[in-house]
Amino acid sequence: MELPPFELERWLDEYESDADLMLAESGVRSLPADRFDFDVGELGYVIPTDGSPAFRTEIAERYDRDSEEVVLTCGTQEADYLTFMALLNEGDHSVVVSPTYQSLASVPAAIGDVTEVRTEPPEWELSVDAVAEAMRPETRVVVLTNPSNPTGKYLEPGTIQALYDLVEENDAYLLVDEVYRMLADDPHASAASLGQRAISTAGVSKSYGLAGARLGWVVADKELADTVRKWKDYTTISPPILGQHIARQALGEQETDILAANRAHAKSNRDRVAEFVERHDLDWFEPTGVNGFPTVPDGFEDGTEFCRSLFEAESVVLAPGDVFGYPNRFRIGFGLHTNELVEGLERVGRHIETHS
């Protein structure tokens, strides 16, 4: 199995540490540590290593599933990776909806074969018929992010139900990365609640502002979840005990306050970006979550040129759309602290105006 370079991560690695302002971050501003209890006793492994049974039960109830169908992981990225490793064999085929987070296409492509179903602006609507046409007898899984990273498109429940019906008819699975779902004002039912052929992955990094907790999960049928457990024994063994402790607090008595504050923060910042996009005559789909995917301003060849020249001129980092397969766009993250967003947008606007 040979994986390609993770283009977004290589881009951030090159520019992030030297930048004044980071507008490529894809989550909500991090919560302060002092709002959580950190006393876990001894800093050992989580036992059992797939997560606390009581916590897994609490997560399972959110999906109308059983605790044995939940595996806790080191973030959503590991949840996705382990699911692919458990689900796919050489020669299997996957259908991946794009644009998407690169690993959701690169990992299945490294194991088997992938057909991309592209969505397009302005509405980024997904055609279930296009997914059906892309499927083959050896199709094992249909993959998407919902809400989307990078576009922020949040597919309606009817579309997800139609996708579920499609995979069920074809003895395949539907894998939905839902790490941004709880930032919606009224989150739709999770994919995994639809039935045994749906898999949900999520975590506390994006919607909850707890990226450093490194706590995610997979919700899948028991046979597949057991295989995920086997693969996890060869990666991180257990989720972080401190991360699990913090995540349980965030998903418990603090959840209502955390989500209310994060949704309000995301909306306020989104309004600022919407005004910026309109002022500079850019196009975008107003997103759910904290990522937007506007068009590259006039005067720049593509997203890479725009983002690189912006860093050089203004010390601000954005993510070029090239790393998502859409070179005429760029991703902006607006979940950061508002004062940083305001300063960042001012610098980006100044750079655009010098090239207009």
C-alpha positions in Angstrom: 0.0 0.0 0.0 1.5 3.3 -1.1 -0.1 6.6 0.0 0.6 9.9 -1.8 1.7 13.0 0.0 -1.1 14.6 2.0 -1.1 17.9 0.0 -3.1 20.0 2.5 -0.9 18.9 5.4 2.3 19.5 3.5 1.0 23.0 2.5 0.2 23.8 6.2 3.6 22.4 7.3 5.4 24.7 4.9 3.6 27.9 5.9 1.7 27.7 9.2 4.6 28.0 11.6 5.9 31.2 10.1 2.6 33.0 9.6 1.1 35.8 11.6 -2.4 34.7 11.0 -3.9 31.3 10.2 -7.1 31.4 8.1 -6.7 27.8 6.9 -7.6 26.2 10.2 -10.7 24.1 9.7 -12.1 24.0 13.2 -13.7 26.3 15.9 -11.2 28.2 18.1 -9.9 26.0 20.8 -11.6 26.0 24.2 -9.5 27.0 27.2 -8.2 24.0 29.2 -9.3 25.5 32.5 -13.0 24.7 31.9 -12.3 21.0 32.2 -11.3 18.6 35.0 -8.0 17.0 34.2 -7.8 14.5 37.0 -7.7 11.0 35.4 -5.6 9.4 38.2 -2.8 7.5 36.5 -1.8 8.3 33.0 -2.2 4.8 31.6 -4.0 3.2 28.7 -7.8 3.5 28.3 -9.1 0.1 29.4 -10.6 -1.5 27.4 -8.6 -0.1 24.6 -11.6 0.6 22.4 -12.9 3.1 24.9 -14.7 3.3 28.2 -17.8 1.0 28.0 -19.9 3.7 29.7 -18.8 6.4 27.3 -19.2 4.2 24.3 -22.8 3.5 25.5 -23.4 7.3 25.7 -22.1 7.8 22.2 -24.0 4.8 20.8 -27.3 6.2 22.1 -26.8 9.3 19.9 -27.0 7.0 16.9 -29.6 4.5 18.1 -26.9 1.8 18.1 -25.3 -0.6 20.5 -22.1 0.2 22.5 -20.3 -2.7 20.8 -20.8 -0.8 17.5 -18.7 2.1 18.7 -14.9 2.3 18.7 -13.1 5.3 20.2 -10.1 6.5 18.2 -7.4 9.2 18.2 -9.4 11.8 16.3 -11.7 11.4 13.3 -8.8 11.0 10.9 -7.9 7.7 12.6 -11.6 6.7 12.7 -11.7 7.1 8.9 -8.4 5.4 8.3 -9.2 2.3 10.4 -12.6 2.0 8.8 -11.1 1.8 5.4 -8.5 -0.7 6.5 -11.2 -2.9 8.1 -13.6 -2.6 5.2 -11.5 -2.7 2.0 -9.4 -5.4 0.4 -7.3 -5.3 -2.7 -9.5 -5.0 -5.8 -12.5 -3.4 -3.9 -14.0 -0.3 -5.5 -15.0 2.9 -3.7 -17.1 5.8 -4.8 -15.9 9.1 -3.3 -17.9 12.4 -3.4 -15.7 15.4 -4.1 -14.4 17.9 -3.1 -13.4 16.2 0.1 -10.7 15.8 2.7 -7.9 14.1 0.8 -7.5 11.0 3.0 -11.1 10.0 2.3 -10.0 9.4 -1.3 -6.3 8.6 -1.0 -6.6 5.7 1.5 -9.2 3.7 -0.5 -7.3 4.5 -3.7 -4.2 3.0 -2.1 -6.1 -0.2 -1.3 -8.3 -0.6 -4.4 -9.9 1.5 -7.0 -11.8 4.8 -6.6 -14.4 6.6 -8.8 -14.8 10.3 -8.0 -18.3 11.8 -8.2 -17.7 15.6 -8.5 -20.1 18.1 -7.1 -20.0 21.6 -8.7 -20.8 25.2 -7.8 -22.9 27.2 -7.1 -25.0 24.8 -5.0 -22.6 21.8 -4.8 -25.6 19.5 -5.1 -25.0 15.7 -5.1 -26.7 13.6 -7.7 -27.7 10.3 -6.3 -28.1 9.1 -9.9 -24.4 10.0 -10.6 -23.4 7.9 -7.5 -25.5 5.0 -8.8 -23.9 5.2 -12.3 -20.4 5.2 -10.6 -21.1 2.0 -8.7 -19.8 -1.4 -9.9 -20.5 -5.0 -8.7 -17.3 -4.7 -6.6 -18.2 -1.4 -5.0 -17.7 -1.7 -1.3 -18.4 1.8 0.0 -19.7 5.2 -0.9 -17.8 8.0 1.0 -18.5 11.6 1.7 -18.2 14.4 4.3 -21.5 15.9 5.5 -21.3 18.9 6.1 -18.7 19.0 3.4 -15.1 19.9 4.0 -14.2 22.2 2.1 -17.5 23.6 0.7 -19.7 23.6 3.8 -22.6 22.0 1.9 -24.9 20.1 4.2 -26.9 17.5 2.3 -30.6 17.1 3.2 -31.8 14.0 5.0 -33.6 12.8 1.8 -30.3 12.7 -0.1 -28.6 10.7 2.6 -31.6 8.3 2.8 -31.4 7.8 -0.9 -27.7 7.0 -0.7 -28.4 4.6 2.1 -31.0 2.8 0.0 -28.6 2.6 -2.9 -25.8 1.0 -0.9 -28.2 -1.3 0.8 -29.5 -2.5 -2.5 -25.9 -3.2 -3.7 -24.6 -4.8 -0.5 -22.2 -1.9 0.0 -21.7 0.6 2.8 -22.2 4.3 3.2 -19.4 6.1 5.1 -20.1 9.6 6.2 -17.6 11.7 8.0 -19.8 13.9 10.2 -17.2 15.8 12.2 -18.9 19.2 11.5 -22.5 18.0 11.9 -23.0 19.4 15.4 -22.2 23.0 14.2 -25.5 23.0 12.3 -28.3 24.9 14.1 -30.6 21.9 13.8 -28.4 18.8 13.0 -30.0 16.2 10.9 -30.1 12.6 12.1 -26.7 10.9 11.8 -26.1 8.5 8.9 -25.4 5.6 11.2 -29.0 5.9 12.6 -30.3 4.8 9.2 -29.3 1.2 9.6 -26.5 -1.4 9.6 -25.1 -0.4 6.1 -24.2 3.1 7.3 -21.0 4.1 9.1 -20.6 7.4 10.9 -17.2 8.9 11.9 -16.9 12.0 14.1 -15.1 13.5 17.0 -14.7 16.5 19.3 -12.1 18.4 17.3 -14.2 20.6 14.9 -17.7 21.2 16.3 -16.5 21.3 20.0 -13.2 23.2 19.7 -11.2 20.4 21.2 -8.7 19.4 18.5 -6.0 18.8 21.1 -8.1 16.1 22.9 -7.5 13.8 19.9 -10.7 11.9 20.5 -12.9 10.5 17.7 -15.1 7.5 17.1 -16.4 5.0 14.5 -20.0 3.8 14.6 -20.5 0.7 12.5 -22.2 -2.7 12.6 -20.6 -5.0 15.2 -18.7 -7.2 12.7 -17.1 -4.2 11.1 -16.5 -2.5 14.4 -14.7 -5.6 15.7 -12.4 -5.5 12.6 -11.8 -1.8 13.3 -10.7 -2.9 16.8 -8.2 -5.4 15.4 -6.7 -2.7 13.2 -6.5 -0.3 16.1 -4.4 -2.8 18.0 -1.7 -2.1 15.3 -1.9 1.7 15.3 -2.6 3.7 18.5 -3.8 0.8 20.7 -6.1 3.0 22.8 -7.5 6.5 22.6 -5.8 9.0 24.9 -7.0 8.7 28.4 -7.0 12.5 29.0 -8.8 13.1 25.7 -11.5 10.6 26.6 -11.9 12.3 30.0 -12.2 15.8 28.4 -14.5 14.6 25.6 -16.9 12.9 28.1 -17.2 16.2 29.9 -17.8 18.1 26.6 -20.4 15.7 25.5 -22.1 15.6 28.9 -23.2 18.5 31.1 -21.1 21.1 29.2 -22.4 20.2 25.7 -25.4 22.6 25.5 -23.3 25.6 26.4 -20.3 24.6 24.2 -22.5 24.0 21.1 -24.6 27.2 21.6 -21.4 29.3 22.0 -19.7 27.6 19.0 -22.7 27.9 16.7 -23.1 31.6 17.6 -19.4 32.2 17.0 -19.5 30.4 13.7 -22.5 32.4 12.5 -21.0 35.7 13.5 -17.8 35.0 11.8 -19.5 33.5 8.7 -21.4 36.8 8.3 -18.1 38.7 8.3 -16.7 36.4 5.6 -20.0 36.7 3.6 -19.6 40.5 3.6 -16.0 40.1 2.6 -16.8 37.8 -0.3 -19.5 40.1 -1.6 -17.2 43.2 -1.2 -14.5 41.6 -3.3 -16.9 40.1 -5.9 -16.1 36.5 -5.2 -18.5 33.6 -5.4 -19.1 31.0 -2.6 -21.8 28.8 -1.2 -22.7 30.0 2.3 -21.6 27.1 4.4 -22.6 25.0 7.4 -19.7 24.7 9.7 -16.6 26.9 9.7 -15.1 26.4 6.2 -15.9 28.3 3.0 -14.7 27.6 -0.6 -14.7 31.0 -2.5 -13.4 31.6 -6.0 -9.9 32.9 -6.5 -9.9 36.7 -7.1 -9.1 38.1 -10.5 -5.5 38.7 -11.1 -4.2 35.3 -9.9 -3.6 32.3 -12.0 -5.0 29.8 -9.5 -5.4 29.1 -5.8 -1.8 28.1 -5.3 -0.5 31.4 -6.7 -3.1 33.4 -4.7 -2.4 31.7 -1.4 1.4 31.7 -1.8 1.6 35.3 -2.8 -0.7 36.2 0.1 1.6 34.5 2.6 4.6 36.3 1.1 2.9 39.7 1.1 0.7 39.6 4.2 1.9 36.5 6.3 -1.6 35.0 6.2 -2.3 31.3 5.4 -5.2 30.1 3.3 -5.6 26.7 1.7 -5.5 26.6 -2.1 -8.3 24.8 -3.8 -5.7 22.9 -5.8 -5.2 20.5 -2.9 -8.9 19.6 -3.1 -8.9 19.2 -6.9 -10.5 22.6 -7.6 -7.8 25.0 -8.6 -10.0 28.1 -9.1 -11.0 28.2 -5.4 -9.4 28.5 -2.0 -10.6 27.3 1.4 -11.0 29.8 4.2 -11.5 28.7 7.8 -13.5 31.2 9.9 -13.8 29.4 13.2 -10.8 31.2 14.7 -11.0 34.1 17.2 -12.9 37.0 15.7 -10.2 39.6 16.2 -7.8 37.3 14.2 -10.4 36.8 11.5 -11.0 40.6 11.2 -7.3 41.3 10.9 -6.8 38.4 8.5 -9.6 39.5 6.2 -8.2 43.1 6.2 -4.9 41.7 5.0 -6.4 39.4 2.4 -8.5 42.3 1.1 -5.4 44.5 0.8 -3.6 41.8 -1.2 -6.6 41.4 -3.5 -6.8 45.2 -4.1 -3.1 45.4 -5.0 -3.7 43.0 -7.8 -7.0 44.4 -9.1 
